Amino acid sequence: MILISKYFFYKDYVGLSLWPFIILKERSLTHDEILINHERIHLQQQLELLIVPFYLWYFIEWGIKCVWYFNGYKAYRNISFEREAYYNESDPDYLSERGRFRFMQYL
Protein backbone atom coordinates (compact mmCIF):
# COMPACT_ATOMS: atom_id res chain seq x y z
CA MET A 1 0.00 0.00 0.00
CA ILE A 2 1.37 3.41 -0.98
CA LEU A 3 0.81 6.49 1.19
CA ILE A 4 1.67 10.11 0.35
CA SER A 5 3.05 12.54 2.95
CA LYS A 6 5.25 15.54 2.18
CA TYR A 7 5.85 16.14 5.90
CA PHE A 8 7.48 12.79 6.59
CA PHE A 9 10.82 13.36 4.85
CA TYR A 10 14.18 14.87 5.67
CA LYS A 11 15.95 16.95 3.02
CA ASP A 12 16.04 15.25 -0.41
CA TYR A 13 14.61 11.88 0.64
CA VAL A 14 11.45 11.04 -1.32
CA GLY A 15 10.42 7.54 -0.27
CA LEU A 16 10.67 4.96 2.47
CA SER A 17 9.23 1.64 3.48
CA LEU A 18 7.63 1.02 6.85
CA TRP A 19 6.05 -2.40 6.74
CA PRO A 20 3.54 -2.78 5.10
CA PHE A 21 3.55 0.71 3.60
CA ILE A 22 5.58 2.57 1.02
CA ILE A 23 5.48 6.25 1.92
CA LEU A 24 6.24 8.78 -0.82
CA LYS A 25 6.81 12.52 -0.64
CA GLU A 26 4.66 13.34 -3.68
CA ARG A 27 1.86 11.57 -5.56
CA SER A 28 3.76 11.89 -8.86
CA LEU A 29 6.39 9.49 -7.45
CA THR A 30 3.89 6.64 -7.67
CA HIS A 31 4.85 6.47 -11.37
CA ASP A 32 8.58 6.14 -10.62
CA GLU A 33 9.05 2.40 -11.21
CA ILE A 34 12.67 2.39 -10.04
CA LEU A 35 11.80 4.08 -6.73
CA ILE A 36 8.84 1.77 -6.15
CA ASN A 37 11.00 -1.28 -6.90
CA HIS A 38 13.66 0.02 -4.47
CA GLU A 39 11.06 0.34 -1.72
CA ARG A 40 9.56 -3.08 -2.51
CA ILE A 41 13.00 -4.62 -2.06
CA HIS A 42 13.04 -3.05 1.42
CA LEU A 43 9.59 -4.48 2.17
CA GLN A 44 10.88 -7.94 1.29
CA GLN A 45 13.94 -7.44 3.50
CA GLN A 46 11.69 -6.33 6.37
CA LEU A 47 9.42 -9.33 5.93
CA GLU A 48 12.20 -11.91 5.92
CA LEU A 49 13.72 -10.42 9.10
CA LEU A 50 10.30 -10.31 10.80
CA ILE A 51 10.11 -6.49 10.66
CA VAL A 52 11.39 -5.30 14.06
CA PRO A 53 14.81 -7.01 13.76
CA PHE A 54 15.16 -5.35 10.34
CA TYR A 55 14.86 -1.89 11.89
CA LEU A 56 17.24 -2.77 14.73
CA TRP A 57 19.82 -4.15 12.30
CA TYR A 58 19.35 -1.15 9.98
CA PHE A 59 20.04 1.44 12.70
CA ILE A 60 22.87 -0.52 14.30
CA GLU A 61 24.58 -0.95 10.92
CA TRP A 62 24.02 2.74 10.13
CA GLY A 63 25.55 3.73 13.50
CA ILE A 64 28.60 1.56 12.97
CA LYS A 65 29.10 2.91 9.46
CA CYS A 66 28.67 6.51 10.67
CA VAL A 67 31.66 5.93 12.94
CA TRP A 68 33.53 4.19 10.11
CA TYR A 69 32.90 6.85 7.45
CA PHE A 70 32.39 9.96 9.64
CA ASN A 71 29.55 10.81 7.28
CA GLY A 72 25.85 10.03 7.82
CA TYR A 73 24.90 10.00 4.14
CA LYS A 74 27.84 7.80 3.14
CA ALA A 75 26.94 5.46 6.02
CA TYR A 76 23.33 5.30 4.77
CA ARG A 77 24.42 4.47 1.22
CA ASN A 78 26.61 1.64 2.52
CA ILE A 79 24.06 -0.11 4.72
CA SER A 80 23.71 -3.64 3.33
CA PHE A 81 19.94 -3.21 2.84
CA GLU A 82 20.46 0.00 0.86
CA ARG A 83 23.30 -1.43 -1.18
CA GLU A 84 21.11 -4.34 -2.26
CA ALA A 85 18.17 -2.06 -3.06
CA TYR A 86 20.20 0.53 -5.00
CA TYR A 87 22.12 -2.12 -6.94
CA ASN A 88 18.96 -3.95 -8.04
CA GLU A 89 16.32 -1.19 -8.20
CA SER A 90 16.45 -0.99 -12.01
CA ASP A 91 15.72 -4.70 -12.46
CA PRO A 92 11.93 -5.18 -12.51
CA ASP A 93 12.37 -8.97 -12.18
CA TYR A 94 14.74 -8.84 -9.22
CA LEU A 95 12.20 -9.62 -6.51
CA SER A 96 10.87 -12.66 -8.35
CA GLU A 97 14.43 -14.02 -8.71
CA ARG A 98 15.84 -12.87 -5.36
CA GLY A 99 16.99 -15.46 -2.86
CA ARG A 100 16.23 -15.14 0.84
CA PHE A 101 18.56 -12.95 2.89
CA ARG A 102 20.30 -11.73 -0.28
CA PHE A 103 21.23 -8.49 1.51
CA MET A 104 23.90 -10.51 3.37
CA GLN A 105 26.13 -10.52 0.30
CA TYR A 106 26.19 -6.69 0.50
CA LEU A 107 27.64 -6.53 4.02
C-alpha positions in Angstrom: 0.0 0.0 0.0 1.4 3.4 -1.0 0.8 6.5 1.2 1.7 10.1 0.4 3.1 12.5 3.0 5.3 15.5 2.2 5.9 16.1 5.9 7.5 12.8 6.6 10.8 13.4 4.9 14.2 14.9 5.7 15.9 16.9 3.0 16.0 15.3 -0.4 14.6 11.9 0.6 11.5 11.0 -1.3 10.4 7.5 -0.3 10.7 5.0 2.5 9.2 1.6 3.5 7.6 1.0 6.8 6.1 -2.4 6.7 3.5 -2.8 5.1 3.6 0.7 3.6 5.6 2.6 1.0 5.5 6.3 1.9 6.2 8.8 -0.8 6.8 12.5 -0.6 4.7 13.3 -3.7 1.9 11.6 -5.6 3.8 11.9 -8.9 6.4 9.5 -7.5 3.9 6.6 -7.7 4.8 6.5 -11.4 8.6 6.1 -10.6 9.0 2.4 -11.2 12.7 2.4 -10.0 11.8 4.1 -6.7 8.8 1.8 -6.2 11.0 -1.3 -6.9 13.7 0.0 -4.5 11.1 0.3 -1.7 9.6 -3.1 -2.5 13.0 -4.6 -2.1 13.0 -3.0 1.4 9.6 -4.5 2.2 10.9 -7.9 1.3 13.9 -7.4 3.5 11.7 -6.3 6.4 9.4 -9.3 5.9 12.2 -11.9 5.9 13.7 -10.4 9.1 10.3 -10.3 10.8 10.1 -6.5 10.7 11.4 -5.3 14.1 14.8 -7.0 13.8 15.2 -5.3 10.3 14.9 -1.9 11.9 17.2 -2.8 14.7 19.8 -4.1 12.3 19.3 -1.2 10.0 20.0 1.4 12.7 22.9 -0.5 14.3 24.6 -0.9 10.9 24.0 2.7 10.1 25.5 3.7 13.5 28.6 1.6 13.0 29.1 2.9 9.5 28.7 6.5 10.7 31.7 5.9 12.9 33.5 4.2 10.1 32.9 6.9 7.4 32.4 10.0 9.6 29.5 10.8 7.3 25.8 10.0 7.8 24.9 10.0 4.1 27.8 7.8 3.1 26.9 5.5 6.0 23.3 5.3 4.8 24.4 4.5 1.2 26.6 1.6 2.5 24.1 -0.1 4.7 23.7 -3.6 3.3 19.9 -3.2 2.8 20.5 0.0 0.9 23.3 -1.4 -1.2 21.1 -4.3 -2.3 18.2 -2.1 -3.1 20.2 0.5 -5.0 22.1 -2.1 -6.9 19.0 -3.9 -8.0 16.3 -1.2 -8.2 16.4 -1.0 -12.0 15.7 -4.7 -12.5 11.9 -5.2 -12.5 12.4 -9.0 -12.2 14.7 -8.8 -9.2 12.2 -9.6 -6.5 10.9 -12.7 -8.4 14.4 -14.0 -8.7 15.8 -12.9 -5.4 17.0 -15.5 -2.9 16.2 -15.1 0.8 18.6 -13.0 2.9 20.3 -11.7 -0.3 21.2 -8.5 1.5 23.9 -10.5 3.4 26.1 -10.5 0.3 26.2 -6.7 0.5 27.6 -6.5 4.0 
